[in-house]
Amino acid sequence: MKLHQQYLLLHSRFGQLLEHEVTLSDLAELLDCTHRNTLTIVKKMVAHEWIRWVSQRGRGRRSTLTLLVPADQIAAEYMMQAMNRRELQQAAEQVGAFSSSTTMQDHLNQWLLGYSGHHTEAGSHNERIDTLRLPIRQQLHALDPLYINLLAESFVTSHVFDGLVQRNENGKIVPCLSHTWDVSSDRKTWFFYLRKGITFHNGHLLTAADVVYTFERLQSTERRTLYRDVSKQILSIEATDPLTVCFKLKAPHELFLPFLSTSRAAIVASQAPYGQHKDEENEPDLPNTMQKPIGTGPFKVTTWDNHLCRLEAFPMYFQGRAHLDRVDILQIPWSTPAHLDEKQDIESPFFHLVHNPSSSEGRDWTQISAGVMVRKLLTCNTQKTRPLSDPDVRAHVQECITKLYGNGMNESNEGDPGDADKVLMNAEELTYLSQHPTFDLPIPLHITTIPQYRMDARRLASSLEMYGFTCTVRIGTMEQFKGNLRLESDLILFSLIRDRDEELRRYDLYLTLSEHLEDSSKKSVQEMLQTVVASQISADRTAELDRIEQFLVQQSLLFHLTEKPVETAYLPSVRGLSFNSQGWVNLRHIWFP
């Protein structure tokens, strides 16, 4: 690998395909090594056909050096070797200057296709070990259910932890760690009966004490966790015997049972050494403990660092051992740089790869949708005094958004901000909208989002400026986004995951959104949400959620931007493909003949 670094150093000094007259002493000084070692390096590069070297004998005589290979190709090879040696951080820093190169991206992506997917190897006793390698573009900061924020983190925790209940492939809530449950006639008292003999990955037997610990821990945190409002409805939780847990709610809440099926309500071991986590809003480098999580799920975490999370099948899993032996989840540094700055625009989707495409030529790929959609949204902060507290200004924003996104500004061209100009209205429409009679232009707007949607926010800001707005974009961490950052902004850009937990997600979204609405709208939304949680019929809850959404759209408080399905590409050789409630591939069922 050092030879690759030395070539990149030469390239940074001399460039490609140009002849340069140099001495070995010049190269030795540049490479910081002896005259003898420099000669060895030159010979190796000539043998690799990286350079042309026409030597002139005699000390001080100048030889001719020509660099033949593009630097980004060498950088890509360097990254490939680093992946095998797990020296990714060092390599990513060395080749950072080439990370935007299309050629380098192509080399890396082609290599990644062969490296990832299904692989087999022989174990210490000559047994077959099946490994699935999955690349992701999000770094895993936390795997503790209490601290996860990202989709990739949720994907991993869904395979490491279990809840009291779970959703089946049809979306129905069915038993999991509890084999059944009872609920009182007033729907305020719930009893869950745990299965016998379930063990955590550390060998600890699951008991009601672990369930009590899990929810007391969840309720005591000050973090703004997803579905926090539902967990706060728990009045008390008690272990009535080693295998029975009693929840008492403050009031009937029909989203309580669906909440128990989510990753936020996953059961953790009371005896596990969970570390202290700092508040990310004050400590951006929060997740530096990299504590291995301990759950009851089909896979246990055996390795976890900044670039690799290794899951191994848990042989004692109560619902049956996984067919795969190992899953290596690889964080790809050339997709998401370790240190973001204002000059870097990235998208960080999760990428499913359940195949080995290195031998897939001539075969038909299949695209399958898990029925999960990602809808990007924009909401208004009307607690802040002007400009969006004015209904006319909001209506103007809504009209502009409709024109922009209704005419094709969508996911297909999100990679190039310049494409926004192609979908702008003609000059007459622009002049009409920019001369609105009831307010003065330009209108200053602050748009806030998280790093994943940095590009979307900047494209939106650039386009709205064509309509008489002056926009600034603020990017915050997930913890900052949940806090005061939203209340200091005018427009908030984020997404809604429309999966089998959509009912819960919409409830949480509208409740969170109500926090930055003026008092009258806030009261209306929260009253309708009370109707949602009081209804035992799912269709009625959905209808009420639709009514809230209609109200927000009519009041120009919520704008839909784009919607995109989450799809998985796979080959016919993949067997057992199924999805969990969040649309993730269920790794326990995957196998390869």
Secondary structure, 3 states (H helix, E strand, C coil): CHHHHHHHHHHHHHCCCCEEEECHHHHHHHHCCCHHHHHHHHHHHHHCCCEEEECCCCCCCCEEEEECCCHHHHHHHHHHHHHHHCCHHHHHHHCHHHCCCHHHHHHHHHHHHHHCEEEEEECCCCCEEEEEEEEECCCCCCCCCCCCCCHHHHHHHHHHCCCCEEECCCCCEEECCEEEEEECCCCCEEEEEECCCCECCCCCECCHHHHHHHHHHHHHCCCCCCCHHHHCCEEEEEEEECCEEEEEECCCCCCHHHHHCCHHHCCCCCCCCCCCCCCCCCCCCCCCCCCCCCCCCCEEEEEECCCEEEEEECCCCCCCCCCCCEEEEEECCCCCCCCCCCCCCCCCCCCCECCCHHHCCCCCCEEEEEEEEEEEEEEECCCCCCCCCCHHHHHHHHHHHHHHHHCCCCHHHCCCHHHHHHHCCCHHHHHHHHCCCCCCCCEEEEEEECHHHHHHHHHHHHHHHHHCEEEEEEECCHHHHHCHHHHCCCEEEEEEEECCCHHHHHHHHHHHHHCCCCHHHHHHHHHHHHHHHHCCCHHHHHHHHHHHHHHHHHCCCEEEEEEEEEEEEECCCCECCCECCCCCECCCCCECC
